[in-house]
Amino acid sequence: MNPLVLVGGAGLIAGMMNALAGGGTFVTLPALIAAGVSSVNANTTSTVALFPGQLTSTWAYRDGLGSIGPVPLRSLLIATFVGGALGAILLLRTPIKTFDVVLPWLLAIATAALAFGSRLGEMLRRRWQIGAPAVLAAQFCLGIYGGYFGGGVGIMMMAVWSLLGDRTLKSFNAPRTLLVCAANTVAVLIFIAPGRSVGAKGWSCWRRPFLAPIAGRSLAAARRPARFVRSPFGCRSALRWHFLCAHT
């Protein structure tokens, strides 16, 4: 298959996934690596390529924005921006060989978050709740993770927020989309600041996600996001294990 077709299709699918519940990195990152891009460059290119779709998603969900319990959205944004900047700088300072070792573990963490994050959040909420300072601290850490890698970070955010009170995960879709976009905004600015090029494969992936969030938001409004996100789960797992086998 033509590498440009591969990464372009990956960008379209990833944009829809990110509009629903996240996980688009599972599609674009293996596609870029399969197309011959190094792991660190594939990660930065994936972040840049998916960014336009995240902007579109944020605009589509703008009516649902608001505070997360007692925590103002502005405070969460600041924590996410600072954490995202640190994560992006850390990624650029990570040698490729080191990142090749770390990446399978990051993929495993992100897979666990996508598979069990919502259920884990509900289970923990039955046992205890946390206050605003703990949420802000967790948001800062998730911002670092979002700027460094970001796979499944939206689900992780919602799992933490669910410990603040009795709100459905669906009600967190709008702030989740905004804050994931915030972490990626500062990461993208850092990635492109030194004049790094995403290349032809990156631009092919970049063009597709603009319209995908529209379809993703329609599926979410139809109350069917869980089934949609789980349906490509086997595909994501296969891609992940293919990557693991190729880098061991």
C-alpha positions in Angstrom: 0.0 0.0 0.0 1.2 3.5 -0.8 2.5 5.0 2.5 0.6 8.3 1.8 -2.7 6.4 1.5 -1.9 4.5 4.7 -1.2 7.6 6.8 -4.0 9.6 5.2 -6.6 6.9 6.0 -5.1 6.6 9.5 -5.6 10.4 10.0 -9.3 10.1 9.1 -10.0 7.2 11.4 -8.0 8.8 14.2 -9.9 12.1 13.9 -13.2 10.3 14.4 -11.8 8.3 17.4 -10.5 11.4 19.1 -13.8 13.2 18.7 -15.5 10.3 20.5 -13.2 9.2 23.4 -9.6 9.5 22.2 -7.2 6.8 21.1 -6.4 8.3 17.7 -2.7 7.9 18.4 -3.1 4.1 18.3 -3.8 4.5 14.6 -1.6 7.3 13.4 1.6 6.3 15.3 1.9 2.7 14.0 1.0 4.0 10.5 3.7 6.5 10.5 6.3 4.0 11.9 5.2 1.5 9.2 5.8 4.2 6.6 9.4 4.5 7.8 9.3 7.4 10.2 11.4 7.1 13.4 9.6 6.6 16.7 10.2 10.1 18.1 9.5 11.9 14.8 6.4 9.7 14.4 5.1 10.7 17.8 5.7 14.4 17.1 4.2 14.2 13.6 1.2 12.3 14.9 0.5 15.1 17.5 0.9 17.8 14.8 -1.2 15.9 12.3 -4.1 15.3 14.6 -4.1 18.8 16.0 -6.5 20.4 13.3 -9.1 17.7 14.0 -8.8 18.4 17.8 -9.5 22.1 17.1 -12.6 21.1 15.1 -13.7 18.8 17.9 -13.3 21.6 20.5 -15.4 23.9 18.4 -18.1 21.3 17.9 -18.3 20.7 21.7 -18.0 24.3 22.7 -21.6 24.5 24.1 -20.8 21.9 26.8 -17.8 23.7 28.2 -17.8 24.6 31.9 -16.2 24.0 35.3 -15.4 20.5 36.5 -17.2 20.5 39.8 -15.5 23.0 42.1 -12.5 23.3 39.8 -12.6 26.3 37.3 -11.9 25.4 33.7 -9.3 28.2 33.6 -7.3 26.5 36.4 -7.4 23.2 34.6 -6.3 24.9 31.4 -3.3 26.5 33.1 -2.2 23.2 34.7 -2.6 21.4 31.3 -0.6 24.1 29.4 2.3 24.0 31.8 2.4 20.2 32.0 2.0 19.9 28.2 5.0 22.2 27.6 7.2 20.2 30.0 6.1 16.9 28.4 6.9 18.2 24.9 10.3 19.4 25.9 11.0 16.1 27.6 10.1 14.2 24.4 12.4 16.3 22.2 15.2 15.6 24.7 14.6 11.8 24.7 17.0 9.8 22.5 15.3 7.7 19.8 16.7 4.5 21.2 15.4 5.3 24.7 12.0 6.2 23.3 11.9 2.9 21.4 12.2 1.2 24.8 9.6 3.4 26.5 7.0 3.4 23.7 5.7 -0.1 24.2 5.0 0.7 27.9 3.3 3.9 27.0 1.1 2.0 24.5 0.3 -0.5 27.2 -0.7 2.2 29.7 -2.8 3.9 27.0 -4.5 0.6 26.1 -5.3 0.0 29.8 -6.8 3.5 30.1 -9.0 3.0 27.0 -10.1 -0.4 28.1 -10.7 0.1 31.8 -10.4 3.8 32.5 -14.1 4.6 32.7 -14.9 1.5 34.8 -12.0 2.2 37.1 -13.2 5.8 37.6 -16.7 4.6 38.5 -15.3 2.0 40.9 -13.1 4.5 42.7 -15.9 7.1 42.9 -18.0 4.6 45.0 -15.2 4.4 47.5 -14.0 8.0 47.9 -13.9 11.5 46.3 -11.1 14.0 46.0 -10.8 17.7 46.2 -9.8 20.5 43.8 -6.1 20.6 44.7 -5.7 16.8 44.0 -7.5 17.2 40.7 -5.2 20.1 39.7 -2.1 18.1 40.6 -3.4 15.1 38.6 -4.2 17.4 35.7 -0.7 18.8 35.7 0.7 15.3 35.5 -1.7 14.3 32.8 -0.6 17.5 30.9 3.0 16.2 31.0 1.9 12.8 29.7 -0.3 14.5 27.0 2.6 16.6 25.8 5.0 13.6 25.8 2.8 11.0 24.3 -0.9 11.5 25.0 -2.4 8.1 24.1 -5.6 7.7 26.1 -5.1 10.9 28.1 -8.7 12.0 27.5 -10.0 8.9 29.2 -7.5 9.3 32.1 -8.7 12.9 32.6 -12.4 11.8 32.8 -11.5 9.0 35.2 -9.9 11.6 37.5 -12.7 14.1 37.2 -15.3 11.5 38.0 -13.9 11.4 41.5 -15.2 14.9 42.1 -18.8 14.0 42.1 -21.7 12.2 40.5 -21.5 13.2 36.8 -21.7 11.0 33.8 -18.6 10.5 31.7 -20.5 11.8 28.7 -20.9 15.2 30.4 -17.1 15.5 30.4 -16.7 15.2 26.6 -16.5 19.0 26.0 -13.9 19.8 28.7 -12.0 16.6 27.8 -11.8 17.7 24.2 -10.7 21.3 25.1 -8.0 20.2 27.6 -6.5 17.5 25.4 -6.4 20.1 22.7 -4.7 22.5 25.1 -1.9 20.0 25.9 -1.4 19.4 22.2 -1.5 23.1 21.3 1.5 23.9 23.4 3.2 20.6 22.3 2.7 21.5 18.6 4.1 25.0 19.1 7.2 23.5 20.7 7.5 20.8 18.1 7.4 23.2 15.1 9.4 26.0 16.8 12.8 24.7 15.8 11.6 24.4 12.2 10.9 20.7 12.4 9.2 19.4 9.3 6.3 16.9 9.4 7.1 15.8 5.8 4.8 14.5 3.1 3.5 11.7 5.2 2.6 14.1 8.0 0.8 16.4 5.7 -1.2 13.6 4.2 -2.2 12.5 7.7 -2.9 16.2 8.7 -5.4 16.9 6.0 -7.9 14.1 6.9 -9.0 14.9 10.5 -10.9 18.1 9.8 -14.2 16.5 8.9 -13.9 13.4 11.1 -14.9 15.2 14.3 -18.3 16.1 12.8 -19.1 12.4 12.3 -17.6 11.6 15.7 -19.8 14.2 17.5 -22.9 12.8 15.7 -22.1 9.3 17.0 -21.6 10.7 20.5 -24.8 12.6 20.4 -26.6 9.4 19.3 -25.4 7.8 22.6 -23.3 5.2 20.9 -19.7 6.2 21.5 -18.8 3.2 23.6 -19.6 0.6 21.0 -17.9 2.7 18.3 -14.7 3.0 20.3 -14.6 -0.6 21.3 -15.2 -1.8 17.7 -11.7 -0.8 16.5 -10.2 -2.1 19.7 -9.0 -5.4 18.1 -7.5 -3.4 15.3 -5.6 -1.1 17.8 -4.4 -4.2 19.7 -3.2 -5.8 16.5 -1.3 -2.7 15.5 0.2 -2.4 19.0 1.4 -6.0 19.0 2.8 -5.7 15.5 4.8 -2.7 16.7 6.0 -4.6 19.8 7.1 -7.5 17.7 8.9 -5.3 15.3 10.8 -3.5 18.0 11.9 -6.4 20.2 
